[in-house]
Amino acid sequence: MSTKPAFRVAITGGIASGKSTVADLFAALGVPIIDTDVIAREVVEPGQPALAQVVETFGPDVLGSDGRLDRRRLRERIFADPDARRRLEAVLHPAIRAEMERQSLAAGGPYQVLVIPLLTEGRRRDHVDRVLLVDVSEEMQIQRLMGRDGVSREQAQASLDAQATRPERVAMADDILSNTGRPEDLRVAVAGLHAQYLQLAAGCAPPRP
């Protein structure tokens, strides 16, 4: 196990932009992937301290009959309530960050990819060395959401409105990967980025503390 973080690339992007698809392409090239969405689900499994804190903060009605977190019910609670969202983030973000760091130290690799959908919303990037934005148009996001989740255009737009704007994400990015073309074009683009990141990792400065 390593004692310090590897060179780390954050993949971020708006909802339905294709972050998981891009991460899968990096994984196929042998790059360790650490997905904070997966971690966010793991830290609220029954028996985890973060779940107990969520229940303490929001009440037992956020649990389903099986004792697991009812994510839909919790989303409904926080969707239109910024204060409730901040309280949830105060519980979950430290737990997610700690598990992300644990996995990163254990993963090794010449560099690592961290999938962090809400990187821009968190307004900090001191824990990664490079930011890769998976970028699509807002209209494409809406169409994908409607097709993927069966929601109305209004619901899809509300999901977009709850996230950072596209210009805000672009301003934070070091690299921008357009995900609007053919799958083969995306694969070739990822291969090019992979070569670039291998070079950066080989000659990078010491990781940020």
Buried (B, 14 or more C-beta within 10 A) or exposed (E): EEEEBBBBBBBBBBBBBBBBBBBEBBEEBEBBBBBBBBBBEBBBEEEBEBBEBBBEEBEEEBBEEEEEBBEEEBEEBBEEEEEBBEBBBEBBBEBBBEBBEEBBBEBEBBBBBBBBBBBBBBEEBEBBBBBBBBBBEEEBBBBBBBEEEEBEEEEBBEBBEBBBEBEEBEEBBBBEBBBEEEEEEBBEBBBEBBEEBBEBBEEBEEBEE
